[in-house]
Amino acid sequence: MPRYITITLEQRGVTCRARLLDDVAPATSTAVWDVLPQSGDAVHAKFARNEVYALVPRITSAPRRENPTVTPIPGDVCLFDFEPWEIGNPAYGYEQGSQAHAENGATDLAIFYDRNNLLLNGDVGWVPGNVFATITDGLPAMAEACNDLWRNGFVGERLTYARA
C-alpha cells in the first residue's frame, strides 16, 4: 500500500501531497517516514534553480546514495545528506546556531517545483540527491507559492514534512 506525506509552506498556507517511492528508494523513504514530522526554515536554493528546502537534524539512517539524481524534475522530493564541513561555510549565509552549523551535519529535505534544475555547486561540484517521493497532488499551487518565496523572500517561512 502506498505511503504519502504532506509538505506545507506554513505562512503561505499551501500544502501538497507526495507518494513515497518505496519501490526505488525504500531505505530513504523509510528513514524519512520514521522521523516525521520535520520542520525547518524554508530556503529557496541559490544553485539548483527551482528548489525549496529545509535543513533538519541529520537523518543518519538514510543511505548516502539511493535513487540519486543531479537533474531533478518538477514534483521530485529529495534528501541530501551533509557533513558539517559541507554546509557550514559562512559564504552560504546560514545564521550561526542554525541547523547548517550542527555538530553532526544536517539533512536537506527539498522539493523541486519547476524544470531545468541542475545540482551543481561551484564550491563542491555535483551534489546528487536521493529522490524518495513524488508530488501527486497540489504541485501547481505549491509552485506558485515557491515562486512567491523567490520573488518576495522567505524570512519567517517554515517548510513542514508530515505523514499524510
Order of alpha helices (4+ residues) and beta strands (2+ residues): beta-beta-alpha-beta-beta-beta-beta-beta-alpha-beta-beta-beta-beta-alpha-beta
